[in-house]
Amino acid sequence: MAAKKTFVVCVSNEGYPASLERLKIYQTLPDREAVKDGQIRVIDESGEDYLYPTALFSDIELTPSIRKAVLAEA
């Protein structure tokens, strides 16, 4: 069974202005090792997944209709 896709909103793009847009929703990928180091794996503006400091993001829960729309754009 595939893991449920999770999302975060970027609250700061300090240090990563070309890779992240403030207040934009990003999909995350599970990475337990990254979490131990205070990082989160995010699919960024390049369309690839990279590690970023967790302080740059806030967890969000999307309604089913918004979730569907976000995944359609991914």
Predicted model as a PDB file, atoms N, CA, C, CB and O in Angstrom, pLDDT in the B-factor column:
MODEL        1                                                                  
ATOM      1  N   MET A   1       0.847  -1.180   0.000  1.00 55.00           N  
ATOM      2  CA  MET A   1       0.000   0.000   0.000  1.00 55.00           C  
ATOM      3  C   MET A   1       0.892   1.242   0.000  1.00 55.00           C  
ATOM      4  CB  MET A   1      -0.963  -0.001   1.226  1.00 55.00           C  
ATOM      5  O   MET A   1       1.833   1.340   0.787  1.00 55.00           O  
ATOM      6  N   ALA A   2       0.593   2.165  -0.870  1.00 63.00           N  
ATOM      7  CA  ALA A   2       1.372   3.395  -0.968  1.00 63.00           C  
ATOM      8  C   ALA A   2       1.070   4.302   0.222  1.00 63.00           C  
ATOM      9  CB  ALA A   2       1.073   4.127  -2.295  1.00 63.00           C  
ATOM     10  O   ALA A   2      -0.051   4.338   0.728  1.00 63.00           O  
ATOM     11  N   ALA A   3       2.095   5.031   0.656  1.00 67.00           N  
ATOM     12  CA  ALA A   3       1.920   5.975   1.748  1.00 67.00           C  
ATOM     13  C   ALA A   3       1.051   7.141   1.281  1.00 67.00           C  
ATOM     14  CB  ALA A   3       3.290   6.482   2.261  1.00 67.00           C  
ATOM     15  O   ALA A   3       1.106   7.552   0.121  1.00 67.00           O  
ATOM     16  N   LYS A   4       0.250   7.664   2.206  1.00 75.00           N  
ATOM     17  CA  LYS A   4      -0.585   8.813   1.888  1.00 75.00           C  
ATOM     18  C   LYS A   4       0.308  10.011   1.597  1.00 75.00           C  
ATOM     19  CB  LYS A   4      -1.570   9.125   3.045  1.00 75.00           C  
ATOM     20  O   LYS A   4       1.258  10.286   2.330  1.00 75.00           O  
ATOM     21  N   LYS A   5      -0.003  10.704   0.542  1.00 84.00           N  
ATOM     22  CA  LYS A   5       0.789  11.887   0.196  1.00 84.00           C  
ATOM     23  C   LYS A   5       0.470  12.999   1.177  1.00 84.00           C  
ATOM     24  CB  LYS A   5       0.510  12.345  -1.265  1.00 84.00           C  
ATOM     25  O   LYS A   5      -0.687  13.246   1.516  1.00 84.00           O  
ATOM     26  N   THR A   6       1.522  13.661   1.622  1.00 92.00           N  
ATOM     27  CA  THR A   6       1.343  14.751   2.572  1.00 92.00           C  
ATOM     28  C   THR A   6       1.821  16.055   1.952  1.00 92.00           C  
ATOM     29  CB  THR A   6       2.098  14.466   3.888  1.00 92.00           C  
ATOM     30  O   THR A   6       2.587  16.071   0.988  1.00 92.00           O  
ATOM     31  N   PHE A   7       1.342  17.148   2.539  1.00 95.00           N  
ATOM     32  CA  PHE A   7       1.623  18.464   1.984  1.00 95.00           C  
ATOM     33  C   PHE A   7       2.027  19.432   3.084  1.00 95.00           C  
ATOM     34  CB  PHE A   7       0.407  18.999   1.225  1.00 95.00           C  
ATOM     35  O   PHE A   7       1.659  19.280   4.249  1.00 95.00           O  
ATOM     36  N   VAL A   8       2.789  20.422   2.675  1.00 97.00           N  
ATOM     37  CA  VAL A   8       3.197  21.502   3.570  1.00 97.00           C  
ATOM     38  C   VAL A   8       3.038  22.814   2.809  1.00 97.00           C  
ATOM     39  CB  VAL A   8       4.677  21.308   4.077  1.00 97.00           C  
ATOM     40  O   VAL A   8       2.965  22.837   1.581  1.00 97.00           O  
ATOM     41  N   VAL A   9       2.985  23.895   3.565  1.00 97.00           N  
ATOM     42  CA  VAL A   9       3.002  25.210   2.938  1.00 97.00           C  
ATOM     43  C   VAL A   9       4.333  25.866   3.290  1.00 97.00           C  
ATOM     44  CB  VAL A   9       1.783  26.093   3.405  1.00 97.00           C  
ATOM     45  O   VAL A   9       4.792  25.779   4.429  1.00 97.00           O  
ATOM     46  N   CYS A  10       4.945  26.516   2.318  1.00 98.00           N  
ATOM     47  CA  CYS A  10       6.230  27.194   2.531  1.00 98.00           C  
ATOM     48  C   CYS A  10       5.965  28.515   3.254  1.00 98.00           C  
ATOM     49  CB  CYS A  10       6.982  27.439   1.166  1.00 98.00           C  
ATOM     50  O   CYS A  10       5.254  29.377   2.737  1.00 98.00           O  
ATOM     51  N   VAL A  11       6.534  28.670   4.440  1.00 98.00           N  
ATOM     52  CA  VAL A  11       6.348  29.900   5.208  1.00 98.00           C  
ATOM     53  C   VAL A  11       7.559  30.831   5.080  1.00 98.00           C  
ATOM     54  CB  VAL A  11       6.096  29.567   6.682  1.00 98.00           C  
ATOM     55  O   VAL A  11       7.488  32.001   5.456  1.00 98.00           O  
ATOM     56  N   SER A  12       8.652  30.316   4.558  1.00 98.00           N  
ATOM     57  CA  SER A  12       9.843  31.133   4.319  1.00 98.00           C  
ATOM     58  C   SER A  12      10.692  30.447   3.249  1.00 98.00           C  
ATOM     59  CB  SER A  12      10.665  31.342   5.643  1.00 98.00           C  
ATOM     60  O   SER A  12      10.875  29.230   3.274  1.00 98.00           O  
ATOM     61  N   ASN A  13      11.202  31.232   2.320  1.00 97.00           N  
ATOM     62  CA  ASN A  13      12.105  30.669   1.306  1.00 97.00           C  
ATOM     63  C   ASN A  13      13.513  31.235   1.464  1.00 97.00           C  
ATOM     64  CB  ASN A  13      11.573  30.958  -0.115  1.00 97.00           C  
ATOM     65  O   ASN A  13      14.308  31.233   0.524  1.00 97.00           O  
ATOM     66  N   GLU A  14      13.805  31.717   2.666  1.00 96.00           N  
ATOM     67  CA  GLU A  14      15.112  32.313   2.937  1.00 96.00           C  
ATOM     68  C   GLU A  14      16.225  31.320   2.599  1.00 96.00           C  
ATOM     69  CB  GLU A  14      15.213  32.754   4.416  1.00 96.00           C  
ATOM     70  O   GLU A  14      16.286  30.214   3.136  1.00 96.00           O  
ATOM     71  N   GLY A  15      17.089  31.746   1.705  1.00 96.00           N  
ATOM     72  CA  GLY A  15      18.205  30.914   1.274  1.00 96.00           C  
ATOM     73  C   GLY A  15      17.888  30.053   0.062  1.00 96.00           C  
ATOM     74  O   GLY A  15      18.783  29.441  -0.520  1.00 96.00           O  
ATOM     75  N   TYR A  16      16.607  30.004  -0.323  1.00 96.00           N  
ATOM     76  CA  TYR A  16      16.198  29.142  -1.450  1.00 96.00           C  
ATOM     77  C   TYR A  16      15.179  29.845  -2.353  1.00 96.00           C  
ATOM     78  CB  TYR A  16      15.602  27.818  -0.924  1.00 96.00           C  
ATOM     79  O   TYR A  16      14.181  29.223  -2.715  1.00 96.00           O  
ATOM     80  N   PRO A  17      15.382  31.096  -2.728  1.00 96.00           N  
ATOM     81  CA  PRO A  17      14.356  31.835  -3.494  1.00 96.00           C  
ATOM     82  C   PRO A  17      14.078  31.262  -4.876  1.00 96.00           C  
ATOM     83  CB  PRO A  17      14.774  33.266  -3.644  1.00 96.00           C  
ATOM     84  O   PRO A  17      12.979  31.444  -5.400  1.00 96.00           O  
ATOM     85  N   ALA A  18      15.034  30.581  -5.474  1.00 95.00           N  
ATOM     86  CA  ALA A  18      14.811  30.006  -6.809  1.00 95.00           C  
ATOM     87  C   ALA A  18      14.107  28.652  -6.738  1.00 95.00           C  
ATOM     88  CB  ALA A  18      16.140  29.855  -7.545  1.00 95.00           C  
ATOM     89  O   ALA A  18      13.549  28.184  -7.731  1.00 95.00           O  
ATOM     90  N   SER A  19      14.137  28.033  -5.571  1.00 96.00           N  
ATOM     91  CA  SER A  19      13.604  26.676  -5.426  1.00 96.00           C  
ATOM     92  C   SER A  19      12.248  26.610  -4.747  1.00 96.00           C  
ATOM     93  CB  SER A  19      14.565  25.844  -4.660  1.00 96.00           C  
ATOM     94  O   SER A  19      11.488  25.662  -4.945  1.00 96.00           O  
ATOM     95  N   LEU A  20      11.947  27.639  -3.934  1.00 97.00           N  
ATOM     96  CA  LEU A  20      10.717  27.630  -3.141  1.00 97.00           C  
ATOM     97  C   LEU A  20      10.002  28.963  -3.256  1.00 97.00           C  
ATOM     98  CB  LEU A  20      11.020  27.315  -1.669  1.00 97.00           C  
ATOM     99  O   LEU A  20      10.642  30.013  -3.314  1.00 97.00           O  
ATOM    100  N   GLU A  21       8.673  28.924  -3.288  1.00 97.00           N  
ATOM    101  CA  GLU A  21       7.855  30.142  -3.285  1.00 97.00           C  
ATOM    102  C   GLU A  21       7.098  30.207  -1.967  1.00 97.00           C  
ATOM    103  CB  GLU A  21       6.864  30.171  -4.503  1.00 97.00           C  
ATOM    104  O   GLU A  21       6.452  29.243  -1.553  1.00 97.00           O  
ATOM    105  N   ARG A  22       7.191  31.372  -1.311  1.00 97.00           N  
ATOM    106  CA  ARG A  22       6.461  31.561  -0.048  1.00 97.00           C  
ATOM    107  C   ARG A  22       4.968  31.371  -0.275  1.00 97.00           C  
ATOM    108  CB  ARG A  22       6.739  32.965   0.546  1.00 97.00           C  
ATOM    109  O   ARG A  22       4.422  31.796  -1.293  1.00 97.00           O  
ATOM    110  N   LEU A  23       4.325  30.733   0.678  1.00 97.00           N  
ATOM    111  CA  LEU A  23       2.877  30.500   0.739  1.00 97.00           C  
ATOM    112  C   LEU A  23       2.372  29.540  -0.334  1.00 97.00           C  
ATOM    113  CB  LEU A  23       2.147  31.811   0.611  1.00 97.00           C  
ATOM    114  O   LEU A  23       1.170  29.467  -0.588  1.00 97.00           O  
ATOM    115  N   LYS A  24       3.272  28.816  -0.955  1.00 95.00           N  
ATOM    116  CA  LYS A  24       2.890  27.797  -1.926  1.00 95.00           C  
ATOM    117  C   LYS A  24       2.844  26.429  -1.247  1.00 95.00           C  
ATOM    118  CB  LYS A  24       3.875  27.781  -3.123  1.00 95.00           C  
ATOM    119  O   LYS A  24       3.606  26.147  -0.322  1.00 95.00           O  
ATOM    120  N   ILE A  25       1.935  25.592  -1.730  1.00 95.00           N  
ATOM    121  CA  ILE A  25       1.786  24.240  -1.203  1.00 95.00           C  
ATOM    122  C   ILE A  25       2.744  23.309  -1.935  1.00 95.00           C  
ATOM    123  CB  ILE A  25       0.320  23.744  -1.344  1.00 95.00           C  
ATOM    124  O   ILE A  25       2.833  23.326  -3.163  1.00 95.00           O  
ATOM    125  N   TYR A  26       3.464  22.489  -1.153  1.00 95.00           N  
ATOM    126  CA  TYR A  26       4.406  21.521  -1.721  1.00 95.00           C  
ATOM    127  C   TYR A  26       4.101  20.125  -1.194  1.00 95.00           C  
ATOM    128  CB  TYR A  26       5.864  21.915  -1.392  1.00 95.00           C  
ATOM    129  O   TYR A  26       3.706  19.945  -0.043  1.00 95.00           O  
ATOM    130  N   GLN A  27       4.295  19.151  -2.065  1.00 94.00           N  
ATOM    131  CA  GLN A  27       4.166  17.754  -1.660  1.00 94.00           C  
ATOM    132  C   GLN A  27       5.455  17.312  -0.984  1.00 94.00           C  
ATOM    133  CB  GLN A  27       3.843  16.846  -2.878  1.00 94.00           C  
ATOM    134  O   GLN A  27       6.544  17.717  -1.390  1.00 94.00           O  
ATOM    135  N   THR A  28       5.336  16.493   0.034  1.00 95.00           N  
ATOM    136  CA  THR A  28       6.510  15.963   0.716  1.00 95.00           C  
ATOM    137  C   THR A  28       6.634  14.469   0.446  1.00 95.00           C  
ATOM    138  CB  THR A  28       6.433  16.237   2.233  1.00 95.00           C  
ATOM    139  O   THR A  28       5.671  13.812   0.051  1.00 95.00           O  
ATOM    140  N   LEU A  29       7.812  13.958   0.663  1.00 95.00           N  
ATOM    141  CA  LEU A  29       8.059  12.523   0.573  1.00 95.00           C  
ATOM    142  C   LEU A  29       8.619  12.058   1.906  1.00 95.00           C  
ATOM    143  CB  LEU A  29       9.036  12.181  -0.599  1.00 95.00           C  
ATOM    144  O   LEU A  29       9.402  12.778   2.526  1.00 95.00           O  
ATOM    145  N   PRO A  30       8.234  10.869   2.361  1.00 94.00           N  
ATOM    146  CA  PRO A  30       8.742  10.392   3.652  1.00 94.00           C  
ATOM    147  C   PRO A  30      10.253  10.179   3.626  1.00 94.00           C  
ATOM    148  CB  PRO A  30       8.046   9.093   4.042  1.00 94.00           C  
ATOM    149  O   PRO A  30      10.794   9.614   2.675  1.00 94.00           O  
ATOM    150  N   ASP A  31      10.925  10.637   4.679  1.00 94.00           N  
ATOM    151  CA  ASP A  31      12.374  10.457   4.808  1.00 94.00           C  
ATOM    152  C   ASP A  31      12.711  10.541   6.297  1.00 94.00           C  
ATOM    153  CB  ASP A  31      13.177  11.540   3.970  1.00 94.00           C  
ATOM    154  O   ASP A  31      12.970  11.626   6.817  1.00 94.00           O  
ATOM    155  N   ARG A  32      12.706   9.405   6.973  1.00 93.00           N  
ATOM    156  CA  ARG A  32      12.938   9.376   8.422  1.00 93.00           C  
ATOM    157  C   ARG A  32      14.306   9.904   8.798  1.00 93.00           C  
ATOM    158  CB  ARG A  32      12.783   7.970   8.946  1.00 93.00           C  
ATOM    159  O   ARG A  32      14.449  10.580   9.816  1.00 93.00           O  
ATOM    160  N   GLU A  33      15.304   9.610   8.001  1.00 95.00           N  
ATOM    161  CA  GLU A  33      16.663  10.092   8.307  1.00 95.00           C  
ATOM    162  C   GLU A  33      16.717  11.617   8.232  1.00 95.00           C  
ATOM    163  CB  GLU A  33      17.699   9.473   7.330  1.00 95.00           C  
ATOM    164  O   GLU A  33      17.375  12.254   9.055  1.00 95.00           O  
ATOM    165  N   ALA A  34      16.042  12.194   7.270  1.00 94.00           N  
ATOM    166  CA  ALA A  34      16.030  13.654   7.131  1.00 94.00           C  
ATOM    167  C   ALA A  34      15.365  14.301   8.347  1.00 94.00           C  
ATOM    168  CB  ALA A  34      15.295  14.071   5.833  1.00 94.00           C  
ATOM    169  O   ALA A  34      15.837  15.320   8.852  1.00 94.00           O  
ATOM    170  N   VAL A  35      14.272  13.704   8.810  1.00 94.00           N  
ATOM    171  CA  VAL A  35      13.554  14.241   9.968  1.00 94.00           C  
ATOM    172  C   VAL A  35      14.467  14.283  11.183  1.00 94.00           C  
ATOM    173  CB  VAL A  35      12.300  13.399  10.272  1.00 94.00           C  
ATOM    174  O   VAL A  35      14.419  15.239  11.957  1.00 94.00           O  
ATOM    175  N   LYS A  36      15.292  13.269  11.360  1.00 96.00           N  
ATOM    176  CA  LYS A  36      16.230  13.226  12.490  1.00 96.00           C  
ATOM    177  C   LYS A  36      17.205  14.398  12.450  1.00 96.00           C  
ATOM    178  CB  LYS A  36      17.006  11.906  12.488  1.00 96.00           C  
ATOM    179  O   LYS A  36      17.694  14.843  13.489  1.00 96.00           O  
ATOM    180  N   ASP A  37      17.485  14.896  11.242  1.00 96.00           N  
ATOM    181  CA  ASP A  37      18.414  16.019  11.065  1.00 96.00           C  
ATOM    182  C   ASP A  37      17.698  17.363  10.951  1.00 96.00           C  
ATOM    183  CB  ASP A  37      19.266  15.794   9.829  1.00 96.00           C  
ATOM    184  O   ASP A  37      18.322  18.371  10.618  1.00 96.00           O  
ATOM    185  N   GLY A  38      16.379  17.384  11.227  1.00 97.00           N  
ATOM    186  CA  GLY A  38      15.635  18.639  11.173  1.00 97.00           C  
ATOM    187  C   GLY A  38      15.334  19.094   9.755  1.00 97.00           C  
ATOM    188  O   GLY A  38      15.187  20.287   9.490  1.00 97.00           O  
ATOM    189  N   GLN A  39      15.244  18.129   8.847  1.00 98.00           N  
ATOM    190  CA  GLN A  39      14.966  18.464   7.453  1.00 98.00           C  
ATOM    191  C   GLN A  39      13.725  17.716   6.967  1.00 98.00           C  
ATOM    192  CB  GLN A  39      16.181  18.130   6.561  1.00 98.00           C  
ATOM    193  O   GLN A  39      13.238  16.783   7.606  1.00 98.00           O  
ATOM    194  N   ILE A  40      13.239  18.162   5.816  1.00 97.00           N  
ATOM    195  CA  ILE A  40      12.059  17.565   5.202  1.00 97.00           C  
ATOM    196  C   ILE A  40      12.328  17.427   3.705  1.00 97.00           C  
ATOM    197  CB  ILE A  40      10.772  18.426   5.473  1.00 97.00           C  
ATOM    198  O   ILE A  40      12.951  18.290   3.086  1.00 97.00           O  
ATOM    199  N   ARG A  41      11.843  16.323   3.142  1.00 96.00           N  
ATOM    200  CA  ARG A  41      12.039  16.095   1.693  1.00 96.00           C  
ATOM    201  C   ARG A  41      10.824  16.648   0.956  1.00 96.00           C  
ATOM    202  CB  ARG A  41      12.242  14.556   1.367  1.00 96.00           C  
ATOM    203  O   ARG A  41       9.696  16.206   1.177  1.00 96.00           O  
ATOM    204  N   VAL A  42      11.067  17.617   0.078  1.00 97.00           N  
ATOM    205  CA  VAL A  42      10.003  18.343  -0.610  1.00 97.00           C  
ATOM    206  C   VAL A  42      10.229  18.300  -2.121  1.00 97.00           C  
ATOM    207  CB  VAL A  42       9.932  19.805  -0.115  1.00 97.00           C  
ATOM    208  O   VAL A  42      11.361  18.403  -2.593  1.00 97.00           O  
ATOM    209  N   ILE A  43       9.143  18.148  -2.866  1.00 95.00           N  
ATOM    210  CA  ILE A  43       9.228  18.283  -4.320  1.00 95.00           C  
ATOM    211  C   ILE A  43       9.127  19.778  -4.609  1.00 95.00           C  
ATOM    212  CB  ILE A  43       8.086  17.452  -5.072  1.00 95.00           C  
ATOM    213  O   ILE A  43       8.063  20.378  -4.455  1.00 95.00           O  
ATOM    214  N   ASP A  44      10.233  20.366  -5.026  1.00 95.00           N  
ATOM    215  CA  ASP A  44      10.309  21.823  -5.157  1.00 95.00           C  
ATOM    216  C   ASP A  44       9.984  22.310  -6.563  1.00 95.00           C  
ATOM    217  CB  ASP A  44      11.683  22.300  -4.768  1.00 95.00           C  
ATOM    218  O   ASP A  44       9.438  21.561  -7.372  1.00 95.00           O  
ATOM    219  N   GLU A  45      10.316  23.551  -6.851  1.00 94.00           N  
ATOM    220  CA  GLU A  45       9.993  24.174  -8.138  1.00 94.00           C  
ATOM    221  C   GLU A  45      10.664  23.485  -9.322  1.00 94.00           C  
ATOM    222  CB  GLU A  45      10.395  25.628  -8.116  1.00 94.00           C  
ATOM    223  O   GLU A  45      10.207  23.633 -10.456  1.00 94.00           O  
ATOM    224  N   SER A  46      11.731  22.739  -9.083  1.00 95.00           N  
ATOM    225  CA  SER A  46      12.405  22.023 -10.168  1.00 95.00           C  
ATOM    226  C   SER A  46      11.644  20.753 -10.550  1.00 95.00           C  
ATOM    227  CB  SER A  46      13.842  21.672  -9.760  1.00 95.00           C  
ATOM    228  O   SER A  46      11.896  20.161 -11.600  1.00 95.00           O  
ATOM    229  N   GLY A  47      10.707  20.340  -9.686  1.00 94.00           N  
ATOM    230  CA  GLY A  47       9.981  19.086  -9.908  1.00 94.00           C  
ATOM    231  C   GLY A  47      10.701  17.884  -9.343  1.00 94.00           C  
ATOM    232  O   GLY A  47      10.223  16.756  -9.454  1.00 94.00           O  
ATOM    233  N   GLU A  48      11.848  18.123  -8.738  1.00 96.00           N  
ATOM    234  CA  GLU A  48      12.620  17.055  -8.095  1.00 96.00           C  
ATOM    235  C   GLU A  48      12.500  17.202  -6.585  1.00 96.00           C  
ATOM    236  CB  GLU A  48      14.117  17.093  -8.538  1.00 96.00           C  
ATOM    237  O   GLU A  48      12.129  18.265  -6.088  1.00 96.00           O  
ATOM    238  N   ASP A  49      12.811  16.142  -5.863  1.00 96.00           N  
ATOM    239  CA  ASP A  49      12.743  16.212  -4.404  1.00 96.00           C  
ATOM    240  C   ASP A  49      14.117  16.519  -3.822  1.00 96.00           C  
ATOM    241  CB  ASP A  49      12.199  14.896  -3.822  1.00 96.00           C  
ATOM    242  O   ASP A  49      15.134  15.945  -4.210  1.00 96.00           O  
ATOM    243  N   TYR A  50      14.099  17.456  -2.870  1.00 97.00           N  
ATOM    244  CA  TYR A  50      15.331  17.873  -2.185  1.00 97.00           C  
ATOM    245  C   TYR A  50      15.026  18.063  -0.709  1.00 97.00           C  
ATOM    246  CB  TYR A  50      15.913  19.188  -2.804  1.00 97.00           C  
ATOM    247  O   TYR A  50      13.871  18.201  -0.306  1.00 97.00           O  
ATOM    248  N   LEU A  51      16.081  18.068   0.080  1.00 98.00           N  
ATOM    249  CA  LEU A  51      15.934  18.288   1.511  1.00 98.00           C  
ATOM    250  C   LEU A  51      16.024  19.772   1.823  1.00 98.00           C  
ATOM    251  CB  LEU A  51      16.999  17.509   2.294  1.00 98.00           C  
ATOM    252  O   LEU A  51      16.855  20.492   1.269  1.00 98.00           O  
ATOM    253  N   TYR A  52      15.136  20.221   2.736  1.00 98.00           N  
ATOM    254  CA  TYR A  52      15.119  21.607   3.203  1.00 98.00           C  
ATOM    255  C   TYR A  52      14.905  21.604   4.714  1.00 98.00           C  
ATOM    256  CB  TYR A  52      14.005  22.439   2.479  1.00 98.00           C  
ATOM    257  O   TYR A  52      14.384  20.635   5.268  1.00 98.00           O  
ATOM    258  N   PRO A  53      15.305  22.685   5.378  1.00 98.00           N  
ATOM    259  CA  PRO A  53      15.035  22.786   6.812  1.00 98.00           C  
ATOM    260  C   PRO A  53      13.527  22.785   7.077  1.00 98.00           C  
ATOM    261  CB  PRO A  53      15.681  24.062   7.395  1.00 98.00           C  
ATOM    262  O   PRO A  53      12.774  23.470   6.386  1.00 98.00           O  
ATOM    263  N   THR A  54      13.092  22.020   8.072  1.00 97.00           N  
ATOM    264  CA  THR A  54      11.655  21.948   8.381  1.00 97.00           C  
ATOM    265  C   THR A  54      11.095  23.299   8.800  1.00 97.00           C  
ATOM    266  CB  THR A  54      11.401  20.926   9.484  1.00 97.00           C  
ATOM    267  O   THR A  54       9.896  23.540   8.668  1.00 97.00           O  
ATOM    268  N   ALA A  55      11.957  24.188   9.309  1.00 97.00           N  
ATOM    269  CA  ALA A  55      11.492  25.508   9.762  1.00 97.00           C  
ATOM    270  C   ALA A  55      10.925  26.344   8.613  1.00 97.00           C  
ATOM    271  CB  ALA A  55      12.639  26.266  10.430  1.00 97.00           C  
ATOM    272  O   ALA A  55      10.238  27.336   8.855  1.00 97.00           O  
ATOM    273  N   LEU A  56      11.202  25.961   7.386  1.00 98.00           N  
ATOM    274  CA  LEU A  56      10.703  26.726   6.236  1.00 98.00           C  
ATOM    275  C   LEU A  56       9.261  26.368   5.879  1.00 98.00           C  
ATOM    276  CB  LEU A  56      11.598  26.493   5.029  1.00 98.00           C  
ATOM    277  O   LEU A  56       8.665  26.991   5.001  1.00 98.00           O  
ATOM    278  N   PHE A  57       8.696  25.357   6.564  1.00 98.00           N  
ATOM    279  CA  PHE A  57       7.380  24.836   6.178  1.00 98.00           C  
ATOM    280  C   PHE A  57       6.467  24.662   7.394  1.00 98.00           C  
ATOM    281  CB  PHE A  57       7.534  23.497   5.445  1.00 98.00           C  
ATOM    282  O   PHE A  57       6.915  24.561   8.536  1.00 98.00           O  
ATOM    283  N   SER A  58       5.180  24.632   7.095  1.00 98.00           N  
ATOM    284  CA  SER A  58       4.181  24.302   8.101  1.00 98.00           C  
ATOM    285  C   SER A  58       3.296  23.191   7.537  1.00 98.00           C  
ATOM    286  CB  SER A  58       3.332  25.562   8.500  1.00 98.00           C  
ATOM    287  O   SER A  58       2.900  23.237   6.373  1.00 98.00           O  
ATOM    288  N   ASP A  59       2.990  22.200   8.362  1.00 95.00           N  
ATOM    289  CA  ASP A  59       2.111  21.103   7.930  1.00 95.00           C  
ATOM    290  C   ASP A  59       0.714  21.643   7.660  1.00 95.00           C  
ATOM    291  CB  ASP A  59       2.057  19.975   9.001  1.00 95.00           C  
ATOM    292  O   ASP A  59       0.249  22.557   8.341  1.00 95.00           O  
ATOM    293  N   ILE A  60       0.055  21.076   6.666  1.00 95.00           N  
ATOM    294  CA  ILE A  60      -1.328  21.444   6.376  1.00 95.00           C  
ATOM    295  C   ILE A  60      -2.108  20.182   6.035  1.00 95.00           C  
ATOM    296  CB  ILE A  60      -1.406  22.477   5.211  1.00 95.00           C  
ATOM    297  O   ILE A  60      -1.544  19.192   5.569  1.00 95.00           O  
ATOM    298  N   GLU A  61      -3.391  20.234   6.272  1.00 92.00           N  
ATOM    299  CA  GLU A  61      -4.302  19.156   5.886  1.00 92.00           C  
ATOM    300  C   GLU A  61      -5.246  19.737   4.837  1.00 92.00           C  
ATOM    301  CB  GLU A  61      -5.099  18.575   7.137  1.00 92.00           C  
ATOM    302  O   GLU A  61      -5.933  20.727   5.085  1.00 92.00           O  
ATOM    303  N   LEU A  62      -5.270  19.114   3.673  1.00 92.00           N  
ATOM    304  CA  LEU A  62      -6.095  19.621   2.573  1.00 92.00           C  
ATOM    305  C   LEU A  62      -7.450  18.939   2.564  1.00 92.00           C  
ATOM    306  CB  LEU A  62      -5.392  19.414   1.226  1.00 92.00           C  
ATOM    307  O   LEU A  62      -7.561  17.759   2.896  1.00 92.00           O  
ATOM    308  N   THR A  63      -8.468  19.672   2.187  1.00 93.00           N  
ATOM    309  CA  THR A  63      -9.777  19.059   1.979  1.00 93.00           C  
ATOM    310  C   THR A  63      -9.669  18.146   0.762  1.00 93.00           C  
ATOM    311  CB  THR A  63     -10.904  20.145   1.784  1.00 93.00           C  
ATOM    312  O   THR A  63      -8.777  18.341  -0.064  1.00 93.00           O  
ATOM    313  N   PRO A  64     -10.540  17.166   0.628  1.00 92.00           N  
ATOM    314  CA  PRO A  64     -10.449  16.261  -0.523  1.00 92.00           C  
ATOM    315  C   PRO A  64     -10.469  16.980  -1.875  1.00 92.00           C  
ATOM    316  CB  PRO A  64     -11.583  15.275  -0.473  1.00 92.00           C  
ATOM    317  O   PRO A  64      -9.729  16.597  -2.782  1.00 92.00           O  
ATOM    318  N   SER A  65     -11.286  17.995  -2.022  1.00 94.00           N  
ATOM    319  CA  SER A  65     -11.352  18.680  -3.321  1.00 94.00           C  
ATOM    320  C   SER A  65     -10.075  19.467  -3.614  1.00 94.00           C  
ATOM    321  CB  SER A  65     -12.560  19.622  -3.360  1.00 94.00           C  
ATOM    322  O   SER A  65      -9.612  19.491  -4.755  1.00 94.00           O  
ATOM    323  N   ILE A  66      -9.506  20.107  -2.599  1.00 91.00           N  
ATOM    324  CA  ILE A  66      -8.255  20.847  -2.807  1.00 91.00           C  
ATOM    325  C   ILE A  66      -7.112  19.864  -3.046  1.00 91.00           C  
ATOM    326  CB  ILE A  66      -7.940  21.761  -1.588  1.00 91.00           C  
ATOM    327  O   ILE A  66      -6.251  20.100  -3.894  1.00 91.00           O  
ATOM    328  N   ARG A  67      -7.108  18.783  -2.311  1.00 89.00           N  
ATOM    329  CA  ARG A  67      -6.086  17.748  -2.487  1.00 89.00           C  
ATOM    330  C   ARG A  67      -6.094  17.230  -3.926  1.00 89.00           C  
ATOM    331  CB  ARG A  67      -6.316  16.582  -1.496  1.00 89.00           C  
ATOM    332  O   ARG A  67      -5.038  17.087  -4.544  1.00 89.00           O  
ATOM    333  N   LYS A  68      -7.263  16.956  -4.447  1.00 91.00           N  
ATOM    334  CA  LYS A  68      -7.396  16.469  -5.819  1.00 91.00           C  
ATOM    335  C   LYS A  68      -6.859  17.502  -6.809  1.00 91.00           C  
ATOM    336  CB  LYS A  68      -8.868  16.139  -6.136  1.00 91.00           C  
ATOM    337  O   LYS A  68      -6.157  17.152  -7.758  1.00 91.00           O  
ATOM    338  N   ALA A  69      -7.189  18.768  -6.587  1.00 90.00           N  
ATOM    339  CA  ALA A  69      -6.731  19.831  -7.484  1.00 90.00           C  
ATOM    340  C   ALA A  69      -5.217  19.993  -7.429  1.00 90.00           C  
ATOM    341  CB  ALA A  69      -7.408  21.152  -7.129  1.00 90.00           C  
ATOM    342  O   ALA A  69      -4.572  20.176  -8.462  1.00 90.00           O  
ATOM    343  N   VAL A  70      -4.647  19.926  -6.225  1.00 86.00           N  
ATOM    344  CA  VAL A  70      -3.192  20.075  -6.073  1.00 86.00           C  
ATOM    345  C   VAL A  70      -2.477  18.908  -6.759  1.00 86.00           C  
ATOM    346  CB  VAL A  70      -2.796  20.145  -4.564  1.00 86.00           C  
ATOM    347  O   VAL A  70      -1.486  19.114  -7.460  1.00 86.00           O  
ATOM    348  N   LEU A  71      -2.969  17.699  -6.560  1.00 86.00           N  
ATOM    349  CA  LEU A  71      -2.330  16.537  -7.178  1.00 86.00           C  
ATOM    350  C   LEU A  71      -2.456  16.568  -8.702  1.00 86.00           C  
ATOM    351  CB  LEU A  71      -2.943  15.247  -6.631  1.00 86.00           C  
ATOM    352  O   LEU A  71      -1.580  16.066  -9.407  1.00 86.00           O  
ATOM    353  N   ALA A  72      -3.526  17.145  -9.204  1.00 89.00           N  
ATOM    354  CA  ALA A  72      -3.697  17.253 -10.657  1.00 89.00           C  
ATOM    355  C   ALA A  72      -2.671  18.200 -11.270  1.00 89.00           C  
ATOM    356  CB  ALA A  72      -5.113  17.732 -10.992  1.00 89.00           C  
ATOM    357  O   ALA A  72      -2.283  18.047 -12.428  1.00 89.00           O  
ATOM    358  N   GLU A  73      -2.239  19.175 -10.483  1.00 81.00           N  
ATOM    359  CA  GLU A  73      -1.251  20.150 -10.961  1.00 81.00           C  
ATOM    360  C   GLU A  73       0.178  19.679 -10.754  1.00 81.00           C  
ATOM    361  CB  GLU A  73      -1.450  21.476 -10.260  1.00 81.00           C  
ATOM    362  O   GLU A  73       1.106  20.233 -11.344  1.00 81.00           O  
ATOM    363  N   ALA A  74       0.363  18.671  -9.930  1.00 72.00           N  
ATOM    364  CA  ALA A  74       1.726  18.200  -9.617  1.00 72.00           C  
ATOM    365  C   ALA A  74       2.344  17.478 -10.787  1.00 72.00           C  
ATOM    366  CB  ALA A  74       1.713  17.282  -8.403  1.00 72.00           C  
ATOM    367  O   ALA A  74       3.483  17.018 -10.698  1.00 72.00           O  
TER     368      ALA A  74                                                      
ENDMDL                                                                          
END                                                                             
